[in-house]
Amino acid sequence: MKRILVDMDGVLTDVYTRFFELYEKETGLRKTMEELIGLKEGEAFPELFRWVETPGFFRTMPVMSESQRVLKLLNEAYEIIVISMATEFPVSLTDKQLWLNDNFPFISWKQVVFCGDKSLISADMMIDDHFKNLDNFDGETIMFIQPHNMNDTCHHHKTVTLWTDLEKLLLHH
């Protein structure tokens, strides 16, 4: 059975919805997806590092549309490992585990890896939204499109914009 590593932030979690909410709440201003294209998350939202180091930030993160349904199907067909570079922000560890328990109860605690370097984990495929993770991965790669990676060329990565794209790609060959 093929093993697939699935990133959390920007793949399972709808981080941009939360970033927009917090930015508008703090500044009274609204940003659009278009103005963020090509900007790293920290450039688009300078407050980001303060937000992610706040206890509870990850606990209430919105779920990416269709991710629960499709990941459940993938979990029946593949060995799924949810992976996150959560050790960079230690306050997030408990929040992320509880978030997964609430939103993806079919993912066992044995299927979760919190680390600082995703290249340490071997698998056949990785689904992620960051080049730094996909470019250093030896297996098949799928780039989940987010504003921060839209201007970059991903010729050597397959790309998807929705969980239904992953469903078609991985379940309905």
N, C-alpha and C positions, 0 to 999 in steps of 0.2 A: 504494500500500500504506500502510495506517495505521501511524503510529509510536506505540508505547506505551512510556512511561517506567515502569520497574519499580524500586521502592525495594529496598534490601538489608535493612537491619536492621528486624526485625519483619514483614517480608514474605517474603523469601527465607531469612533466618536466624531461627532460633527463639531470640531473645535472652532471653526470659523463662525458658526452661529453664536457660540458662547463669546468669542472675541468681540463680535459686533455688539452683542448685548452689553457687555461690560464697558466697552469703549463709549457707547452712547449714554449709558448710565452715569459714567464719570465725567464726560465732557459736554453732553447735550448735543453732540454732533453725530452724524451718520456717515459711515464709510460705505463704499460700494465694492463689490467683487472686482469690478473693472479697474479701479484705482489701485488694487493690491497685486495685480498680475505682475509676476516676476520679482516681487519683494519677499524676502525672507520674513517669517512670522514676526520676529523681533524687530525688524525694520518697519513693518506695517503697523505693529502695535508695540511701541516702546515700553508700555506698561506690562507687557506679557510676563516678564520674569518675576515681577512682583505678584502677579495673579497666580502663576503656577506654583509659587512657593507658599501660597495661602492654603491652610488646611481646609478641605472640603471642595476645593476648586474642581478636582477631577471626579468627585463623588456624584455630582449632579450634571455631568456632561450630557448633552443631547446625544441620542443614538443616531447613527447614520441611517438614512432611509433604506429599508429593505435588508439591512445587514443581518438582522436577527433571523429572518426567514431563510435567506440564502446561506448564511454560515451554518445553520442547522442542517441544511441539505448537504453542504460540503463536508460537514463533520461526519456524516454517514458514509461518504464516499472516499474520504481521504483522512490521513492522520493530521489533524489540525493542531498547531501550536500557536497560541496568541503570545506575541512577543512585544515588549516595550522597553525602551531605554529609560526606565523609571528610576534607576538608581542615581541618575543625574539630579533628580529632585526627590530625595528620600521621603519628604512629607507626603508624596503622592502614592507611596506603595500601598498602604492600607486602603486609601480611597479607590485606587484602581482595582484592587482585588474585590472590594465590596461592590463596585460598579459592575464588574464582570459577573459576579454572583447574581446580582439583581437583573441584569439585562440579557445575560447569556447563560442561564442556569444549566444548560446542556454541556457547557465547557467545564470540565473537571479542573480542580486546582492543579492536577498533574499535567495539564495541558497549557500551563501558563509559565512564561519565563520573563522575569524582570532582570534586566542586565544593563551594562554600560557599553557593550559592544556586541552587536547582533551577529557579527561574523564568527563569533565563538560557537554558534549553534548551527549544526549541520542539518540540511533539509534539501529536498528536491526543487522547491520553489519558494519565493518570497513575494508577498504583496505588501507594498510600502509606498509612501508618498515622498520619500527623500532619496535623492541620488546617493548621498553618503552611505546609505545602507545597501541599496541595490547594486551600486557599482563595485562594491567589495564582496559581493555574494557570488559563489561559484555555480549555483544552479540557475534554473529558469527564473526570470524576473517579470513582475507585473507592476507598473507604475500606476498608482491611484492618483489621478489628476486633481490637483489642488491649486489655488492661485499662485503659491510660491514656486511651483515647478512648471507653470504654463509657458513661459518664454524659453525654456531650455529644450533642446532637442533630445529626444529619448529614442534614437534610432535602434539602439540595441535592447530596449525594454518594450515589451508589449504595454499598451496603455488602456486604462478603463476610466470612465467618469462616474459610473454608477454600479451599485451592487448587482443590478440586473445584467450588466455587461459581464461581470464575473460569472454569474449563473450561466449565461450563454456560452462563455468561453470554456468553463471548466466542467459543466454538467451536460450540456447539449452540443457535444462536438459536432 
